[in-house]
Amino acid sequence: MTVRSPGEVKLPDGRSVEFAHLDVAATAPCLDLVADAVADLLPWYGSVHRGAGALSERCTREYEQARETVAEFLGCDEHDSVVFTRNTTDALNLLAHVLPAGTTVVTFDAEHHANLLPWRAPLRIGAPRSPRAAVDALDAVLAGLTGPVLVAVTAASNVTGEVWPVAELARVAHRHGARIAVDAAQLAPHAPAAMAALGADYVALSGHKLYAPFGAGVLAGRADWLDAAPPYLAGGGATAAVSAGFDVRWHTGPARHEAGTPNLLGAVALAAACRALRGADLTAEHHLVDRLRRGLAALPHVTELRLFGADADRVGIVSFAVLGTDPDRLGTALGRDHGIGVRVGLFCAHPLTRRLLREATARLDPAATPPGSAVRASVGIGTRPEHVDRLLSCLVAL
């Protein structure tokens, strides 16, 4: 598989270098196969579920085939709905909207804001120090709850890259009669995200993490809560019928929560990415993240941010603190002077990142003040060893 790349970028000294895209976790580059799928459909661009004629028929067929492809990618069964959304944040807000009255939501402090903020008065568990601790903590909390319960957890951290024990958490949740929703935005580009293997009742993901363009995401999972709730958006497409007295009968199934003209090209792009990634060999990616981590570990002024042990399973994400260097200036210099794209900040996971920055800084120098943000490098399809080595060389020179 290959990705669309900007190629070379010009540096202030007049040199040109190949752009090193080490911010894949924020936005993955578009796969060539995905761009081709969108280009093939553009001449047929027309209304979905509306209108007659060849354009509308083709686009409606493509849209629903995209839904089937995503369902296959996630291993959905006939009882699941696949609702197209804008992104993972939108998907989890949709799930928050359809929760039955009185549902208790349980999550961890280590979550991305997309899984921290949509829930009304959630019960938050402190960030665990190991996968086993996460399972034990959830078991203890669920033992004291009654009524409907939803556990909402990430599959892979966007800060540390660490993979969470989702299947074990799901077994605990189900043993206590709870459901579990999985934020698979960072797992799905790097590893299988089938609902059965995860034990998930709901899975949310984003196309722009999955080598497809912006603007398409998915909430997939059990249909009963989705069909019982009022539409996420009220409007055309969600309605089965509207009487002269304005009594409304809403659709069941995905259409109930997809009012308005859908993002056809986003759905087709996401489906093309899912087809390309099914069964993909990502061994090279694992070697790259190991290369990056070994290089960082050799630098005395740099330390990795992690919640679990150093040998924990992870995807292609590494965040780190650099002692004595302003992270924002470092990020700017890497981009301007070396053609390297990284992420600098708190990664929409402020509580977790601030905590890990304090801990990482204390490991380097207990008297030092933690920086206000971290640096994150992330690899994926299209990343080459030279890109990783260029970053490490820049850090050595600090």
NUVEXZA-769765 format. One record per residue (C-alpha): chain; residue in one letter; z, x, y. Coordinates in Angstrom, 3 decimals, always signed. Each point is the difference from the previous one (the first is absolute). Layout:
N
<kette:A&rest:A&w:Z&u:X&v:Y>
...
REM end
This chain:
398
<kette:A&rest:M&w:+0.000&u:+0.000&v:+0.000>
<kette:A&rest:T&w:-0.762&u:+1.159&v:+3.517>
<kette:A&rest:V&w:+1.219&u:-1.148&v:+3.403>
<kette:A&rest:R&w:-1.588&u:-0.337&v:+3.419>
<kette:A&rest:S&w:+1.082&u:+3.006&v:+2.049>
<kette:A&rest:P&w:-0.430&u:+0.942&v:+3.670>
<kette:A&rest:G&w:-1.067&u:+3.446&v:-1.193>
<kette:A&rest:E&w:+0.714&u:+2.804&v:+2.439>
<kette:A&rest:V&w:+2.046&u:-0.254&v:+3.185>
<kette:A&rest:K&w:-0.269&u:+2.345&v:+2.960>
<kette:A&rest:L&w:+3.013&u:+2.093&v:+1.004>
<kette:A&rest:P&w:+0.877&u:+1.171&v:+3.550>
<kette:A&rest:D&w:-1.090&u:+3.566&v:-0.824>
<kette:A&rest:G&w:-3.499&u:-1.223&v:-0.788>
<kette:A&rest:R&w:+0.283&u:+0.229&v:-3.782>
<kette:A&rest:S&w:-0.737&u:-2.970&v:-2.243>
<kette:A&rest:V&w:+2.009&u:-0.697&v:-3.160>
<kette:A&rest:E&w:-0.089&u:-2.699&v:-2.626>
<kette:A&rest:F&w:+2.525&u:-2.656&v:+0.917>
<kette:A&rest:A&w:+3.041&u:+0.142&v:-2.299>
<kette:A&rest:H&w:+1.084&u:-3.610&v:-0.404>
<kette:A&rest:L&w:+3.645&u:+0.288&v:-1.074>
<kette:A&rest:D&w:+0.996&u:-3.449&v:+1.257>
<kette:A&rest:V&w:-1.385&u:-1.973&v:-2.927>
<kette:A&rest:A&w:+3.258&u:-1.949&v:-0.407>
<kette:A&rest:A&w:-0.518&u:-1.612&v:+3.410>
<kette:A&rest:T&w:-3.703&u:-0.759&v:-0.368>
<kette:A&rest:A&w:-2.077&u:+1.167&v:-2.930>
<kette:A&rest:P&w:-3.637&u:+0.909&v:+0.674>
<kette:A&rest:C&w:-2.619&u:-2.504&v:-1.097>
<kette:A&rest:L&w:-1.557&u:+0.606&v:-3.409>
<kette:A&rest:D&w:-3.781&u:+0.320&v:+0.030>
<kette:A&rest:L&w:-0.172&u:-2.756&v:-2.625>
<kette:A&rest:V&w:+1.984&u:-2.280&v:+2.282>
<kette:A&rest:A&w:-2.200&u:+0.672&v:+3.022>
<kette:A&rest:D&w:-3.076&u:-0.660&v:-2.148>
<kette:A&rest:A&w:+1.391&u:-3.340&v:-1.197>
<kette:A&rest:V&w:+0.573&u:-1.125&v:+3.588>
<kette:A&rest:A&w:-3.452&u:+1.195&v:+1.116>
<kette:A&rest:D&w:-1.667&u:-1.865&v:-2.875>
<kette:A&rest:L&w:+1.626&u:-3.264&v:+1.064>
<kette:A&rest:L&w:-0.649&u:+0.240&v:+3.742>
<kette:A&rest:P&w:-3.549&u:-1.467&v:-0.160>
<kette:A&rest:W&w:+1.507&u:-3.039&v:-1.745>
<kette:A&rest:Y&w:+2.905&u:-0.401&v:+2.381>
<kette:A&rest:G&w:+0.848&u:-3.690&v:+0.340>
<kette:A&rest:S&w:+2.691&u:-2.654&v:-0.284>
<kette:A&rest:V&w:+2.415&u:-0.051&v:-2.934>
<kette:A&rest:H&w:+0.869&u:-3.387&v:-1.509>
<kette:A&rest:R&w:-1.934&u:-1.642&v:+2.846>
<kette:A&rest:G&w:-3.655&u:-0.834&v:+0.401>
<kette:A&rest:A&w:-2.962&u:-0.295&v:-2.329>
<kette:A&rest:G&w:-2.801&u:+2.394&v:-0.707>
<kette:A&rest:A&w:-0.476&u:+3.446&v:-1.467>
<kette:A&rest:L&w:+2.251&u:+1.890&v:+2.432>
<kette:A&rest:S&w:+3.025&u:-2.251&v:-0.432>
<kette:A&rest:E&w:-0.467&u:-0.192&v:-3.760>
<kette:A&rest:R&w:-0.245&u:+3.779&v:-0.329>
<kette:A&rest:C&w:+3.000&u:+0.683&v:+2.227>
<kette:A&rest:T&w:+2.182&u:-2.619&v:-1.662>
<kette:A&rest:R&w:-0.853&u:+1.462&v:-3.391>
<kette:A&rest:E&w:+0.722&u:+3.559&v:+1.189>
<kette:A&rest:Y&w:+3.336&u:-1.042&v:+1.505>
<kette:A&rest:E&w:+1.241&u:-1.711&v:-3.136>
<kette:A&rest:Q&w:-1.311&u:+2.802&v:-2.219>
<kette:A&rest:A&w:+1.983&u:+2.402&v:+2.163>
<kette:A&rest:R&w:+3.112&u:-2.063&v:-0.712>
<kette:A&rest:E&w:-0.711&u:+0.211&v:-3.744>
<kette:A&rest:T&w:-0.473&u:+3.775&v:+0.209>
<kette:A&rest:V&w:+3.320&u:+0.479&v:+1.803>
<kette:A&rest:A&w:+1.692&u:-2.261&v:-2.551>
<kette:A&rest:E&w:-1.371&u:+2.188&v:-2.807>
<kette:A&rest:F&w:+1.135&u:+3.171&v:+1.795>
<kette:A&rest:L&w:+3.523&u:-1.412&v:+0.218>
<kette:A&rest:G&w:-0.019&u:-1.532&v:-3.479>
<kette:A&rest:C&w:+0.649&u:-3.532&v:+1.276>
<kette:A&rest:D&w:+0.051&u:-2.923&v:-2.443>
<kette:A&rest:E&w:-1.106&u:-3.606&v:+0.368>
<kette:A&rest:H&w:+3.325&u:-1.012&v:+1.547>
<kette:A&rest:D&w:-0.282&u:+2.468&v:+2.884>
<kette:A&rest:S&w:-1.557&u:-0.447&v:+3.418>
<kette:A&rest:V&w:-1.862&u:+2.740&v:+1.859>
<kette:A&rest:V&w:+0.162&u:-0.671&v:+3.728>
<kette:A&rest:F&w:-1.974&u:+2.181&v:+2.399>
<kette:A&rest:T&w:+2.049&u:+1.120&v:+3.004>
<kette:A&rest:R&w:-0.462&u:+2.546&v:+2.782>
<kette:A&rest:N&w:+2.173&u:+2.731&v:-1.573>
<kette:A&rest:T&w:+3.262&u:+0.539&v:-1.895>
<kette:A&rest:T&w:+2.095&u:-1.011&v:+3.012>
<kette:A&rest:D&w:-1.876&u:-3.281&v:+0.255>
<kette:A&rest:A&w:+0.328&u:-0.554&v:-3.751>
<kette:A&rest:L&w:+3.775&u:+0.462&v:+0.006>
<kette:A&rest:N&w:+0.363&u:-2.226&v:+3.062>
<kette:A&rest:L&w:-1.951&u:-2.646&v:-1.913>
<kette:A&rest:L&w:+2.403&u:+0.348&v:-2.918>
<kette:A&rest:A&w:+2.959&u:-0.293&v:+2.374>
<kette:A&rest:H&w:-1.563&u:-3.210&v:+1.363>
<kette:A&rest:V&w:-0.251&u:-1.678&v:-3.419>
<kette:A&rest:L&w:+3.480&u:+0.810&v:-1.332>
<kette:A&rest:P&w:+1.894&u:-3.095&v:-1.154>
<kette:A&rest:A&w:+2.901&u:-1.046&v:+2.198>
<kette:A&rest:G&w:+3.159&u:+1.926&v:-0.787>
<kette:A&rest:T&w:-1.761&u:+3.000&v:-1.566>
<kette:A&rest:T&w:+1.965&u:+3.245&v:+0.223>
<kette:A&rest:V&w:-2.182&u:+3.047&v:+0.562>
<kette:A&rest:V&w:+1.310&u:+3.332&v:-1.271>
<kette:A&rest:T&w:-1.586&u:+3.239&v:+1.140>
<kette:A&rest:F&w:+0.867&u:+3.646&v:+0.623>
<kette:A&rest:D&w:+0.567&u:+1.881&v:+3.260>
<kette:A&rest:A&w:-2.747&u:+2.419&v:-1.059>
<kette:A&rest:E&w:-2.841&u:-2.469&v:+0.536>
<kette:A&rest:H&w:-2.957&u:+0.104&v:+2.370>
<kette:A&rest:H&w:+0.437&u:-2.396&v:+2.908>
<kette:A&rest:A&w:-2.535&u:-2.309&v:-1.690>
<kette:A&rest:N&w:+2.634&u:-0.598&v:-2.670>
<kette:A&rest:L&w:+3.057&u:+0.217&v:+2.248>
<kette:A&rest:L&w:-0.802&u:-2.331&v:+2.874>
<kette:A&rest:P&w:-1.735&u:-3.179&v:-1.310>
<kette:A&rest:W&w:+3.037&u:-1.273&v:-1.902>
<kette:A&rest:R&w:+2.563&u:-2.279&v:+1.602>
<kette:A&rest:A&w:+3.534&u:+1.426&v:-0.401>
<kette:A&rest:P&w:-0.754&u:+2.122&v:-3.075>
<kette:A&rest:L&w:+2.642&u:+1.666&v:-2.106>
<kette:A&rest:R&w:-0.709&u:+3.719&v:+0.380>
<kette:A&rest:I&w:+1.079&u:+2.643&v:-2.490>
<kette:A&rest:G&w:+0.581&u:+3.534&v:+1.242>
<kette:A&rest:A&w:-2.745&u:+2.512&v:-0.774>
<kette:A&rest:P&w:+0.726&u:+1.378&v:-3.485>
<kette:A&rest:R&w:+0.038&u:+3.697&v:-0.893>
<kette:A&rest:S&w:-1.806&u:-0.390&v:-3.329>
<kette:A&rest:P&w:-2.110&u:-2.530&v:-1.893>
<kette:A&rest:R&w:+2.952&u:-0.688&v:-2.291>
<kette:A&rest:A&w:+2.243&u:-0.679&v:+3.003>
<kette:A&rest:A&w:-2.536&u:-2.519&v:+1.315>
<kette:A&rest:V&w:+0.029&u:-1.917&v:-3.282>
<kette:A&rest:D&w:+3.792&u:+0.029&v:-0.270>
<kette:A&rest:A&w:+0.475&u:-1.098&v:+3.610>
<kette:A&rest:L&w:-2.392&u:-2.915&v:-0.396>
<kette:A&rest:D&w:+1.686&u:-1.085&v:-3.219>
<kette:A&rest:A&w:+3.391&u:-0.049&v:+1.708>
<kette:A&rest:V&w:-1.245&u:-1.984&v:+3.014>
<kette:A&rest:L&w:-1.916&u:-2.613&v:-2.015>
<kette:A&rest:A&w:+3.013&u:-0.666&v:-2.232>
<kette:A&rest:G&w:+1.737&u:-1.707&v:+2.902>
<kette:A&rest:L&w:-2.864&u:-2.216&v:+1.205>
<kette:A&rest:T&w:-0.938&u:-3.587&v:-0.758>
<kette:A&rest:G&w:-2.989&u:-2.144&v:+0.925>
<kette:A&rest:P&w:-3.550&u:+1.278&v:+0.470>
<kette:A&rest:V&w:-0.172&u:+3.756&v:+0.542>
<kette:A&rest:L&w:-2.913&u:+2.273&v:+0.885>
<kette:A&rest:V&w:+0.241&u:+3.775&v:-0.371>
<kette:A&rest:A&w:-2.435&u:+1.795&v:+2.337>
<kette:A&rest:V&w:-0.605&u:+3.685&v:-0.667>
<kette:A&rest:T&w:-2.541&u:+2.732&v:+0.559>
<kette:A&rest:A&w:-1.864&u:+1.548&v:-2.913>
<kette:A&rest:A&w:-0.470&u:+3.357&v:+1.761>
<kette:A&rest:S&w:+1.606&u:+1.146&v:+3.232>
<kette:A&rest:N&w:-2.275&u:+0.583&v:+2.968>
<kette:A&rest:V&w:+2.520&u:+2.573&v:+1.274>
<kette:A&rest:T&w:+0.743&u:+2.130&v:-3.060>
<kette:A&rest:G&w:-2.748&u:-1.012&v:-2.425>
<kette:A&rest:E&w:+2.650&u:-0.584&v:-2.662>
<kette:A&rest:V&w:-0.837&u:-2.643&v:-2.602>
<kette:A&rest:W&w:+2.672&u:-2.642&v:-0.459>
<kette:A&rest:P&w:+1.069&u:-1.334&v:-3.427>
<kette:A&rest:V&w:-1.646&u:-3.365&v:+0.586>
<kette:A&rest:A&w:-0.309&u:-1.016&v:-3.666>
<kette:A&rest:E&w:+3.720&u:+0.599&v:-0.552>
<kette:A&rest:L&w:+0.898&u:-1.801&v:+3.216>
<kette:A&rest:A&w:-2.173&u:-2.913&v:-1.143>
<kette:A&rest:R&w:+1.793&u:-0.200&v:-3.351>
<kette:A&rest:V&w:+3.340&u:-0.124&v:+1.808>
<kette:A&rest:A&w:-1.259&u:-2.646&v:+2.420>
<kette:A&rest:H&w:-1.375&u:-2.207&v:-2.757>
<kette:A&rest:R&w:+3.164&u:+0.337&v:-2.066>
<kette:A&rest:H&w:+1.883&u:-1.501&v:+2.950>
<kette:A&rest:G&w:-2.609&u:-2.739&v:+0.523>
<kette:A&rest:A&w:-1.450&u:+1.587&v:+3.146>
<kette:A&rest:R&w:-3.623&u:+0.649&v:+0.920>
<kette:A&rest:I&w:-1.316&u:+3.329&v:+1.241>
<kette:A&rest:A&w:-2.623&u:+0.784&v:+2.652>
<kette:A&rest:V&w:-1.505&u:+3.476&v:+0.064>
<kette:A&rest:D&w:-1.453&u:+1.767&v:+3.027>
<kette:A&rest:A&w:-2.761&u:+1.917&v:-1.789>
<kette:A&rest:A&w:-1.768&u:+1.254&v:+3.132>
<kette:A&rest:Q&w:+0.695&u:+3.670&v:-0.799>
<kette:A&rest:L&w:-0.054&u:-0.228&v:-3.804>
<kette:A&rest:A&w:-3.330&u:-1.778&v:-0.532>
<kette:A&rest:P&w:-2.210&u:+2.814&v:+1.405>
<kette:A&rest:H&w:+1.631&u:+2.547&v:-2.317>
<kette:A&rest:A&w:+1.049&u:-1.749&v:-3.215>
<kette:A&rest:P&w:-0.462&u:-3.274&v:-1.911>
<kette:A&rest:A&w:+1.629&u:-2.980&v:+1.698>
<kette:A&rest:A&w:-0.396&u:-2.674&v:-2.691>
<kette:A&rest:M&w:+2.518&u:-2.786&v:+0.414>
<kette:A&rest:A&w:+0.961&u:-0.102&v:-3.684>
<kette:A&rest:A&w:+0.724&u:+3.733&v:-0.145>
<kette:A&rest:L&w:+2.056&u:-0.214&v:+3.188>
<kette:A&rest:G&w:+1.710&u:-3.197&v:-1.152>
<kette:A&rest:A&w:-0.808&u:-1.449&v:+3.408>
<kette:A&rest:D&w:-0.081&u:-3.665&v:+0.949>
<kette:A&rest:Y&w:-1.813&u:+0.877&v:+3.226>
<kette:A&rest:V&w:-1.970&u:+3.044&v:+1.138>
<kette:A&rest:A&w:-1.153&u:+0.801&v:+3.541>
<kette:A&rest:L&w:-2.489&u:+2.688&v:+1.026>
<kette:A&rest:S&w:-2.359&u:+1.060&v:+2.812>
<kette:A&rest:G&w:-3.690&u:+0.842&v:-0.096>
<kette:A&rest:H&w:+0.310&u:+2.778&v:+2.579>
<kette:A&rest:K&w:+2.312&u:+1.927&v:-2.332>
<kette:A&rest:L&w:-2.426&u:-0.590&v:-2.867>
<kette:A&rest:Y&w:-3.120&u:+1.699&v:+1.424>
<kette:A&rest:A&w:-1.355&u:-3.197&v:+1.579>
<kette:A&rest:P&w:-0.309&u:-0.840&v:+3.731>
<kette:A&rest:F&w:+2.705&u:-1.657&v:+2.078>
<kette:A&rest:G&w:+0.831&u:-3.666&v:-0.016>
<kette:A&rest:A&w:+0.356&u:-1.049&v:-3.639>
<kette:A&rest:G&w:+3.084&u:-0.248&v:-2.165>
<kette:A&rest:V&w:+1.263&u:-2.063&v:-2.905>
<kette:A&rest:L&w:+3.018&u:-1.937&v:-1.143>
<kette:A&rest:A&w:-0.300&u:-0.671&v:-3.719>
<kette:A&rest:G&w:+2.480&u:-1.744&v:-2.220>
<kette:A&rest:R&w:+1.557&u:-3.186&v:-1.299>
<kette:A&rest:A&w:-1.609&u:-3.071&v:+1.519>
<kette:A&rest:D&w:+2.880&u:-2.478&v:-0.040>
<kette:A&rest:W&w:+1.767&u:+1.149&v:+3.180>
<kette:A&rest:L&w:-3.332&u:+0.443&v:+1.765>
<kette:A&rest:D&w:-1.196&u:-3.498&v:-0.904>
<kette:A&rest:A&w:+3.317&u:-1.669&v:+0.888>
<kette:A&rest:A&w:+0.238&u:+1.392&v:+3.536>
<kette:A&rest:P&w:-1.890&u:-1.176&v:+3.080>
<kette:A&rest:P&w:-2.979&u:+2.178&v:+0.902>
<kette:A&rest:Y&w:+0.668&u:+3.387&v:+1.563>
<kette:A&rest:L&w:-2.658&u:-0.956&v:+2.589>
<kette:A&rest:A&w:-1.019&u:-3.583&v:+0.726>
<kette:A&rest:G&w:-3.687&u:-0.623&v:+0.487>
<kette:A&rest:G&w:-3.404&u:-0.423&v:-1.556>
<kette:A&rest:G&w:-0.419&u:+1.287&v:-3.512>
<kette:A&rest:A&w:+3.622&u:-0.728&v:-0.919>
<kette:A&rest:T&w:-0.587&u:-3.743&v:+0.194>
<kette:A&rest:A&w:-1.174&u:-2.134&v:-2.913>
<kette:A&rest:A&w:-0.133&u:-3.097&v:+2.223>
<kette:A&rest:V&w:+1.123&u:-1.209&v:+3.442>
<kette:A&rest:S&w:+0.204&u:-3.758&v:+0.568>
<kette:A&rest:A&w:-0.831&u:-1.906&v:+3.170>
<kette:A&rest:G&w:+3.737&u:-0.159&v:+0.592>
<kette:A&rest:F&w:+0.202&u:+3.781&v:-0.359>
<kette:A&rest:D&w:+1.821&u:-0.056&v:-3.296>
<kette:A&rest:V&w:-0.864&u:+3.267&v:-1.707>
<kette:A&rest:R&w:-0.402&u:+0.851&v:-3.659>
<kette:A&rest:W&w:+0.001&u:+3.733&v:-0.502>
<kette:A&rest:H&w:-1.822&u:+1.951&v:-2.680>
<kette:A&rest:T&w:+1.887&u:+1.677&v:-2.792>
<kette:A&rest:G&w:-0.930&u:+3.495&v:-1.117>
<kette:A&rest:P&w:-1.001&u:+2.891&v:+2.286>
<kette:A&rest:A&w:-1.870&u:-2.215&v:+2.483>
<kette:A&rest:R&w:+3.336&u:-1.554&v:+1.033>
<kette:A&rest:H&w:+0.938&u:+3.231&v:+1.799>
<kette:A&rest:E&w:-3.444&u:+1.204&v:+1.102>
<kette:A&rest:A&w:-0.768&u:-2.333&v:+2.901>
<kette:A&rest:G&w:-2.848&u:+0.914&v:+2.309>
<kette:A&rest:T&w:-3.107&u:+2.052&v:-0.670>
<kette:A&rest:P&w:+0.967&u:+2.678&v:-2.546>
<kette:A&rest:N&w:-0.524&u:+3.734&v:+0.254>
<kette:A&rest:L&w:-2.944&u:+0.094&v:-2.408>
<kette:A&rest:L&w:-0.938&u:+3.641&v:+0.551>
<kette:A&rest:G&w:+3.619&u:+1.089&v:-0.341>
<kette:A&rest:A&w:+0.357&u:-1.850&v:-3.297>
<kette:A&rest:V&w:-3.250&u:+1.444&v:-1.357>
<kette:A&rest:A&w:+1.003&u:+3.507&v:+1.101>
<kette:A&rest:L&w:+3.427&u:-0.316&v:-1.606>
<kette:A&rest:A&w:-1.544&u:-1.235&v:-3.242>
<kette:A&rest:A&w:-2.454&u:+2.900&v:-0.047>
<kette:A&rest:A&w:+2.884&u:+2.436&v:+0.403>
<kette:A&rest:C&w:+1.896&u:-1.680&v:-2.850>
<kette:A&rest:R&w:-3.031&u:+0.319&v:-2.278>
<kette:A&rest:A&w:-0.386&u:+3.679&v:+0.884>
<kette:A&rest:L&w:+3.662&u:+0.840&v:-0.562>
<kette:A&rest:R&w:+0.453&u:-1.728&v:-3.345>
<kette:A&rest:G&w:+0.384&u:+2.797&v:-2.502>
<kette:A&rest:A&w:-0.673&u:+2.723&v:+2.597>
<kette:A&rest:D&w:+1.139&u:+3.515&v:-0.904>
<kette:A&rest:L&w:+2.334&u:+1.109&v:+2.788>
<kette:A&rest:T&w:+1.198&u:+3.205&v:-1.668>
<kette:A&rest:A&w:-1.337&u:+2.141&v:+2.856>
<kette:A&rest:E&w:+2.135&u:-1.968&v:+2.440>
<kette:A&rest:H&w:+3.166&u:+0.808&v:-1.974>
<kette:A&rest:H&w:-0.879&u:+3.700&v:+0.081>
<kette:A&rest:L&w:-0.480&u:-0.173&v:+3.761>
<kette:A&rest:V&w:+3.383&u:-1.538&v:+0.720>
<kette:A&rest:D&w:+1.649&u:+2.590&v:-2.273>
<kette:A&rest:R&w:-1.830&u:+2.748&v:+1.912>
<kette:A&rest:L&w:+1.209&u:-1.432&v:+3.285>
<kette:A&rest:R&w:+3.616&u:-0.326&v:-1.135>
<kette:A&rest:R&w:+0.109&u:+3.541&v:-1.424>
<kette:A&rest:G&w:-1.387&u:+1.370&v:+3.244>
<kette:A&rest:L&w:+2.517&u:-1.877&v:+2.126>
<kette:A&rest:A&w:+2.900&u:+1.077&v:-2.231>
<kette:A&rest:A&w:-0.905&u:+3.642&v:+0.643>
<kette:A&rest:L&w:+0.467&u:-0.375&v:+3.772>
<kette:A&rest:P&w:+3.575&u:+0.693&v:+1.173>
<kette:A&rest:H&w:-0.335&u:-2.121&v:+3.146>
<kette:A&rest:V&w:-1.434&u:-3.087&v:-1.750>
<kette:A&rest:T&w:+1.715&u:-2.481&v:-2.294>
<kette:A&rest:E&w:-1.319&u:-3.032&v:-1.834>
<kette:A&rest:L&w:+1.397&u:-3.480&v:+0.546>
<kette:A&rest:R&w:+1.010&u:-1.612&v:-3.261>
<kette:A&rest:L&w:+2.340&u:-2.689&v:-1.237>
<kette:A&rest:F&w:-0.111&u:+0.713&v:-3.732>
<kette:A&rest:G&w:+0.033&u:+3.332&v:-1.814>
<kette:A&rest:A&w:-2.656&u:+2.638&v:+0.570>
<kette:A&rest:D&w:-1.630&u:-0.777&v:-3.362>
<kette:A&rest:A&w:-0.308&u:-3.764&v:+0.561>
<kette:A&rest:D&w:-3.364&u:-1.618&v:-0.685>
<kette:A&rest:R&w:-2.012&u:-0.344&v:+3.190>
<kette:A&rest:V&w:-3.352&u:-0.842&v:+1.550>
<kette:A&rest:G&w:-1.936&u:+2.192&v:+2.438>
<kette:A&rest:I&w:+2.418&u:-0.181&v:+2.940>
<kette:A&rest:V&w:+2.276&u:+2.742&v:+1.324>
<kette:A&rest:S&w:+2.080&u:-0.267&v:+3.172>
<kette:A&rest:F&w:+1.871&u:+2.969&v:+1.394>
<kette:A&rest:A&w:+2.088&u:+1.312&v:+2.880>
<kette:A&rest:V&w:-0.821&u:+3.236&v:+1.828>
<kette:A&rest:L&w:+3.000&u:+1.725&v:+1.582>
<kette:A&rest:G&w:-0.400&u:+1.152&v:+3.587>
<kette:A&rest:T&w:-3.391&u:-1.648&v:+0.570>
<kette:A&rest:D&w:-0.678&u:-3.200&v:+1.883>
<kette:A&rest:P&w:-1.738&u:-2.244&v:-2.579>
<kette:A&rest:D&w:-2.167&u:-1.807&v:+2.531>
<kette:A&rest:R&w:-1.316&u:+3.267&v:+1.435>
<kette:A&rest:L&w:-0.563&u:+1.299&v:-3.526>
<kette:A&rest:G&w:-2.028&u:-3.061&v:-0.956>
<kette:A&rest:T&w:-2.095&u:+0.277&v:+3.148>
<kette:A&rest:A&w:-0.625&u:+3.706&v:-0.560>
<kette:A&rest:L&w:-0.988&u:-0.499&v:-3.632>
<kette:A&rest:G&w:-2.602&u:-2.546&v:+1.028>
<kette:A&rest:R&w:-1.311&u:+1.693&v:+3.148>
<kette:A&rest:D&w:+0.031&u:+3.655&v:-1.076>
<kette:A&rest:H&w:-0.480&u:-0.177&v:-3.757>
<kette:A&rest:G&w:-1.818&u:-3.243&v:-0.815>
<kette:A&rest:I&w:+2.866&u:-1.373&v:-2.091>
<kette:A&rest:G&w:+1.077&u:-3.634&v:+0.117>
<kette:A&rest:V&w:+3.633&u:-0.712&v:-0.945>
<kette:A&rest:R&w:+2.473&u:-2.709&v:+0.966>
<kette:A&rest:V&w:+2.979&u:+0.670&v:+2.257>
<kette:A&rest:G&w:+2.711&u:-2.613&v:+0.494>
<kette:A&rest:L&w:+2.416&u:-2.177&v:-1.924>
<kette:A&rest:F&w:-2.744&u:-1.651&v:-2.068>
<kette:A&rest:C&w:+1.021&u:-3.646&v:+0.558>
<kette:A&rest:A&w:+3.103&u:+0.729&v:-2.083>
<kette:A&rest:H&w:+2.399&u:+1.013&v:+2.758>
<kette:A&rest:P&w:+3.380&u:-0.357&v:-1.774>
<kette:A&rest:L&w:-1.106&u:+2.026&v:-3.023>
<kette:A&rest:T&w:-1.895&u:+2.707&v:+1.898>
<kette:A&rest:R&w:+2.823&u:+0.620&v:+2.493>
<kette:A&rest:R&w:+2.482&u:+0.327&v:-2.851>
<kette:A&rest:L&w:-2.214&u:+2.439&v:-1.899>
<kette:A&rest:L&w:-0.660&u:+2.042&v:+3.140>
<kette:A&rest:R&w:+3.748&u:+0.445&v:+0.498>
<kette:A&rest:E&w:+0.443&u:+1.087&v:-3.598>
<kette:A&rest:A&w:-3.024&u:+2.324&v:+0.008>
<kette:A&rest:T&w:+1.064&u:+1.685&v:+3.248>
<kette:A&rest:A&w:+3.523&u:+0.533&v:-1.330>
<kette:A&rest:R&w:-1.441&u:+1.779&v:-3.033>
<kette:A&rest:L&w:-1.803&u:+2.471&v:+2.271>
<kette:A&rest:D&w:+2.686&u:+0.393&v:+2.653>
<kette:A&rest:P&w:+3.149&u:-2.172&v:+0.081>
<kette:A&rest:A&w:+0.405&u:+0.711&v:+3.720>
<kette:A&rest:A&w:-3.541&u:-1.015&v:+0.968>
<kette:A&rest:T&w:-0.896&u:-3.305&v:+1.665>
<kette:A&rest:P&w:-2.378&u:-2.074&v:-2.149>
<kette:A&rest:P&w:-3.467&u:-0.488&v:+1.495>
<kette:A&rest:G&w:-0.906&u:-3.474&v:+1.171>
<kette:A&rest:S&w:-2.869&u:-0.310&v:-2.436>
<kette:A&rest:A&w:-1.435&u:+1.511&v:-3.167>
<kette:A&rest:V&w:-3.412&u:+1.304&v:-0.981>
<kette:A&rest:R&w:-1.804&u:-1.656&v:-2.895>
<kette:A&rest:A&w:-2.943&u:+1.416&v:-1.927>
<kette:A&rest:S&w:-1.709&u:-2.203&v:-2.569>
<kette:A&rest:V&w:-2.868&u:+0.687&v:-2.379>
<kette:A&rest:G&w:-2.500&u:-2.128&v:-1.867>
<kette:A&rest:I&w:-3.642&u:-0.277&v:-0.922>
<kette:A&rest:G&w:-1.960&u:+2.395&v:+2.207>
<kette:A&rest:T&w:+2.882&u:+2.448&v:+0.520>
<kette:A&rest:R&w:-0.850&u:+3.548&v:-1.012>
<kette:A&rest:P&w:+2.274&u:+2.998&v:-0.733>
<kette:A&rest:E&w:-1.289&u:+1.707&v:+3.157>
<kette:A&rest:H&w:+1.386&u:-2.863&v:+2.086>
<kette:A&rest:V&w:+3.474&u:+0.473&v:-1.454>
<kette:A&rest:D&w:-0.183&u:+3.787&v:+0.341>
<kette:A&rest:R&w:-1.068&u:-0.272&v:+3.652>
<kette:A&rest:L&w:+3.074&u:-2.091&v:+0.786>
<kette:A&rest:L&w:+2.294&u:+2.426&v:-1.817>
<kette:A&rest:S&w:-1.515&u:+2.957&v:+1.853>
<kette:A&rest:C&w:+0.677&u:-1.704&v:+3.325>
<kette:A&rest:L&w:+3.624&u:-0.619&v:-0.960>
<kette:A&rest:V&w:+0.458&u:+3.606&v:-1.124>
<kette:A&rest:A&w:-1.148&u:+1.150&v:+3.411>
<kette:A&rest:L&w:+2.599&u:-2.020&v:+1.916>
REM end
